Amino acid sequence: MAPLLTVAEAQGRVLARVRPLPAETVRIEDAAGRVTAEAARAVVDLPPFESSAMDGFAVRAADLPGTLPVVAHIAAGSPAPRTLAAGEAMAISTGGVVPDGADAVVPVESVVQNDNTIEVAEGVAEGAHVRPRGGDVAAGEVVVGAGVRLGATQIGALAAAGIAELRCARRPRVVVLTTGSELARPGEPLRPGQVYEANGLMLAAAFAAVGAEVETLPAVADDESAHREALARGLAAADVLVTSGGVSVGPHDLVRGIEAELGVEEVFWQVAVKPGKPVSFGVRGESLVFGLPGNPVSSLVGCELFVKPALRALQGLRESLPRFEPGRLGAPLRRNAARDELVRARSRLDRDEILLEPLAGQESHMIVAAAAADALVHVPRGEGELAAGAAVWWLRLGPDG
């Protein structure tokens, strides 16, 4: 029997099958959370003119120190009516246009005001408190490069640079299908042997957080015709089809066999990771097909390690793999000789390091225990244990950046 793929090997096989989605034009008002398909360039210089960095007075540096008459008041959006002459000052608000003839701004707290004159006791350098035209970005320069997910800061920069629309990757269309006769919808009474379906909602939330458009199909019972109909529907509609349950080796694990009948090429099945070993990945045409285990925490781990990287890569993000961070263990952890483990933990700042406290209840069905975690700690396969205080790498759980 061939050895199981490592996590890195499986991730490599997934990303090798990803083809970035085509670009579309998006209005700046609708661009939050989208990923740029090409560099967005400034329409104007920013600032578009020399402007004041302070509330104060526009002056000629050569006229100071001294007493100067105040001949005009400049508000933001209302430029001076004329050029500043030698021996004059103009009051100016932050962001106001520095008038022609002026080469510095004196802050209001550095002057003594007497009716329509100011007294300035000290000289100032040319350019003091003046924001130069194009000091932030010049027209035609890149504001945001390609392959960047747009957050609040990027949206603000694009708008300030005069960009009304930009090219972004199309959102991936994801279809989520959960399987199992034991599943009931939350809110319905449970019949004997049933549990509430949670994986579909959990996965849909995770995929939406990385920019996907998600459709969740009704859960299907352990019936071949019901599986075939639902899987065919999902394959017809999705860039990415994600199933939960039915990918192991039991008599009711129908997903992989029916997918093969529907033309899915299986790229791999089973990865050397705990929880989540039975994960499968395949392709049909340009569609990616993931089979996640039915245990909720196994499904969560497969989502983080394999599906979310594919969704990021489909959108052209520069970095699509999970971003592990350094930290230290707050308690010892026993290693698994055959598989890497992802252990749920809570993180906290301890002086200048992140300390990770493993949680009780690490079984793969314990989703409520997992809800208290904000970290997955990577425990490499091997013998013995990792001691308290050992250096580890961990993955942050929560909204995707």
Summary of the structure (lengths in Angstrom):
residues: 401
radius of gyration: 29.9
end to end distance: 39.2
largest distance: 94.1
contacts: 1296
relative contact order: 0.13
helix: 21%
strand: 34%
